[in-house]
Amino acid sequence: TLGSTLIAGRVNELQDGSSFPLPMAANYDADTFIDIEQPVLFAAFTPSVIVSGGDSINGDTDILFAGPTSIRLTTDGVSQWRL
């Protein structure tokens, strides 16, 4: 929480309204994924996931969580995370 960088290979639970940076896509092999969820318990917060460097998420630079949800982002191993 509190804006910690997200980590591949585990569930990253968003527990506050911070901006959570993704690691650089190039730091991982292609098809490595990061699971991110915002549980119902923390539904009052609106956290965001943001890219690092020149990376993008499906062409965008952030994802805003407006309520409880769970997503998986997968890297191309270069500069892109995709839903």
C-alpha positions as CSV (number, residue, x, y, z in Angstrom):
1,T,0.0,0.0,0.0
2,L,0.9,3.7,0.1
3,G,2.1,3.8,-3.5
4,S,4.3,0.7,-3.3
5,T,5.6,-0.5,-6.7
6,L,3.6,-3.5,-7.9
7,I,5.3,-6.9,-8.1
8,A,4.9,-9.7,-10.6
9,G,4.0,-13.2,-9.5
10,R,1.8,-12.3,-6.6
11,V,-1.6,-10.6,-5.9
12,N,-1.1,-6.9,-5.3
13,E,-3.9,-5.6,-3.1
14,L,-4.7,-1.9,-3.3
15,Q,-5.7,-0.7,0.2
16,D,-5.7,3.0,-0.1
17,G,-6.1,5.9,-2.6
18,S,-2.4,6.1,-3.7
19,S,-0.9,5.8,-7.2
20,F,0.8,2.5,-7.5
21,P,3.6,2.3,-10.1
22,L,4.1,-0.7,-12.4
23,P,7.6,-1.9,-12.8
24,M,9.2,-1.3,-16.2
25,A,7.8,-3.8,-18.7
26,A,11.4,-4.5,-19.9
27,N,12.3,-5.8,-16.4
28,Y,10.3,-9.0,-17.1
29,D,10.2,-11.6,-19.8
30,A,7.3,-11.3,-22.3
31,D,4.0,-12.8,-20.9
32,T,4.9,-12.2,-17.3
33,F,1.8,-11.0,-15.4
34,I,0.9,-8.9,-12.4
35,D,-2.4,-9.5,-10.6
36,I,-4.0,-6.4,-9.0
37,E,-7.1,-6.2,-6.9
38,Q,-9.0,-3.8,-4.9
39,P,-11.1,-5.7,-2.3
40,V,-14.6,-4.6,-1.2
41,L,-13.2,-3.6,2.2
42,F,-11.3,-0.8,0.6
43,A,-14.1,0.3,-1.9
44,A,-14.1,3.9,-0.5
45,F,-10.7,4.6,-2.0
46,T,-9.9,5.3,-5.6
47,P,-6.4,4.1,-6.2
48,S,-4.7,4.2,-9.6
49,V,-2.1,2.1,-11.3
50,I,0.5,4.1,-13.3
51,V,3.2,3.2,-15.7
52,S,6.9,3.8,-15.2
53,G,9.2,5.5,-17.8
54,G,7.8,5.4,-21.3
55,D,5.7,2.3,-20.8
56,S,2.0,2.1,-21.5
57,I,-1.1,0.1,-20.5
58,N,-3.0,-0.6,-23.7
59,G,-1.8,2.8,-25.0
60,D,-2.7,4.7,-21.8
61,T,-0.6,5.7,-18.8
62,D,-2.9,4.8,-15.9
63,I,-5.9,2.8,-14.7
64,L,-8.2,4.3,-12.1
65,F,-10.0,1.9,-9.8
66,A,-13.5,3.3,-9.1
67,G,-14.6,0.3,-7.0
68,P,-13.7,-3.3,-6.1
69,T,-12.2,-5.1,-9.0
70,S,-9.5,-7.5,-10.0
71,I,-7.3,-7.3,-13.1
72,R,-4.3,-9.0,-14.6
73,L,-1.7,-7.1,-16.6
74,T,0.7,-8.9,-18.9
75,T,3.9,-7.5,-20.3
76,D,5.3,-7.7,-23.8
77,G,8.8,-7.7,-22.2
78,V,9.6,-4.3,-23.9
79,S,7.4,-1.3,-23.1
80,Q,3.8,-2.4,-22.9
81,W,1.4,-3.8,-20.3
82,R,-1.9,-5.1,-21.6
83,L,-5.2,-6.1,-19.9
